[in-house]
């Protein structure tokens, strides 16, 4: 089964560990991207505000899959 993040649901513990690691790595990457977009938003770039909002939603969904 594939979760909304695109990461397959694991059927064994090693697979679950790998999936959790991938999910955490993706969250970290998205958090960095969110931070950059939020900074741009704060400088007045409205498109960056929308992108920061989208990324925030994606991070929230990934955290719910934990």
Contact map, one row per residue, 1 for C-alpha under 8 A:
111000011000000000000000000000000000000000000000000000000000000000
111111111000000000000000000000000000000000000000000000000000000000
111111111000000000000000000000000000000000000000000000000000000010
011111100000000000000000000000000000000000000000000000000000000000
011111100000000000000000000000000000000000000000000000000000110000
011111110000000000000000000000000000000000000000000000000000000000
011111111000000000100110000000000000000000000000000000000000000000
111001111100000000100000000000000000000000000000000000000000000000
111000111110000100100000000000000000000000000000000000000000000000
000000011111101100100000000000000000000000000000000000000000000000
000000001111101100000000000000000000000000000000000000000000000000
000000000111111100000000000000000000000000000000000000000000000000
000000000111111110000000000000000000000000000000000000000000000000
000000000001111111000000000000000000000000000000000000000000000000
000000000111111111100000000000000000000000000000000000000000000000
000000001111111111110000000000000000000000000000000000000000000000
000000000000111111111000000000000000000000000000000000000000000000
000000000000011111111100000000000000000000000000000000000000000000
000000111100001111111110000000000000000000000000000000000000000000
000000000000000111111111000000000000000000000000000000000000000001
000000000000000011111111100000000000000000000000000000000000000000
000000100000000001111111110000000000000000000000000000000000000000
000000100000000000111111111000000000000000000000000000000000010000
000000000000000000011111111100000000000000000000000000000000000000
000000000000000000001111111110000000000000000000000000000000000000
000000000000000000000111111111000000000000000000000000000000000000
000000000000000000000011111111100000000000000000000000000010011000
000000000000000000000001111111110000000000000000000000000000000000
000000000000000000000000111111111000000000000000000000000000000000
000000000000000000000000011111111100000000000000000000100010000000
000000000000000000000000001111111110000000000000000000100010000000
000000000000000000000000000111111111000000000000000000000000000000
000000000000000000000000000011111111100000000000000000100000000000
000000000000000000000000000001111111110000000000001100110000000000
000000000000000000000000000000111111111000000000000100000000000000
000000000000000000000000000000011111111100000000000000000000000000
000000000000000000000000000000001111111110000001101100000000000000
000000000000000000000000000000000111111111000001100100000000000000
000000000000000000000000000000000011111111100000000000000000000000
000000000000000000000000000000000001111111111001100000000000000000
000000000000000000000000000000000000111111111111100100000000000000
000000000000000000000000000000000000011111111000000000000000000000
000000000000000000000000000000000000001111111000000000000000000000
000000000000000000000000000000000000000111111100000000000000000000
000000000000000000000000000000000000000111111111100000000000000000
000000000000000000000000000000000000000010011111110000000000000000
000000000000000000000000000000000000000010001111111000000000000000
000000000000000000000000000000000000110110001111111100000000000000
000000000000000000000000000000000000110110001111111110000000000000
000000000000000000000000000000000000000000000111111111000000000000
000000000000000000000000000000000100100000000011111111100000000000
000000000000000000000000000000000110110010000001111111110000000000
000000000000000000000000000000000000000000000000111111111000000000
000000000000000000000000000000000000000000000000011111111100000000
000000000000000000000000000001101100000000000000001111111110000000
000000000000000000000000000000000100000000000000000111111111000000
000000000000000000000000000000000000000000000000000011111111100000
000000000000000000000000000000000000000000000000000001111111110000
000000000000000000000000001001100000000000000000000000111111111000
000000000000000000000000000000000000000000000000000000011111111100
000010000000000000000000000000000000000000000000000000001111111110
000010000000000000000010001000000000000000000000000000000111111111
000000000000000000000000001000000000000000000000000000000011111111
000000000000000000000000000000000000000000000000000000000001111111
001000000000000000000000000000000000000000000000000000000000111111
000000000000000000010000000000000000000000000000000000000000011111
